[in-house]
Amino acid sequence: MDRSPLRLWPGEWVVWAGSPVRSTLFRPNDAFLIPFSLLWAGMSLWPTAIGVAALGQARHSLSFLPVALFCFVFTVIGGYLLAARFVVRAFTTRRVRYVVTTQRVVVLAGRSGSRVKSGILRLLPPPVHADAADGSGSIAFGAFPPLRTPRRRITFSTFGAEPASTPVLWYVPNVREVWHIITAAQHGVYPTAGTPT
């Protein structure tokens, strides 16, 4: 965690830190997003054909340029939903770091690890975990995020980022051990390792 920009609060110390043991290319909300992406990509073929034709006519009339621009944007979005978002997710997942402190759960992401998402332990719902055969797994708070909740609209960022209002720890090693650490920390019980700041 030396690369992380995390600043500890007074009296706070790290009780666990780690990274995903494998890429989080596919997530539960992709069960809907992948078919939607395929549908969008299929629909983008028609605007693409129109856009190509419009570009050919643009030499004689500038009125076709807005149509061509719209078709180009529509096609780019389709390509992002279908493939590019997985490339972005794979790249960013390699840089994700998780930190559990005596007071918070923190997800450090972004190219430099400067994008921080955190939750205060005492305000978060009890953690839940999903186990894999190798002992790794994922941890969420209250429940794993659905595609849509009553208080959250589907936005463009939903398709590339995590549609969760609380931190989610994807594919951490020894998930049950981490789950116990987080559960204990929520009740003010911490491992002996760690030194307060």
Beta strands, then each sheet from edge to edge (+ up, - down):
strand 1: 14-18
strand 2: 97-101
strand 3: 104-109
strand 4: 115-120
strand 5: 127-131
strand 6: 137-141
strand 7: 169-172
sheet 1: 1+ 2- 3+ 4-
sheet 2: 5+ 6- 7+
end
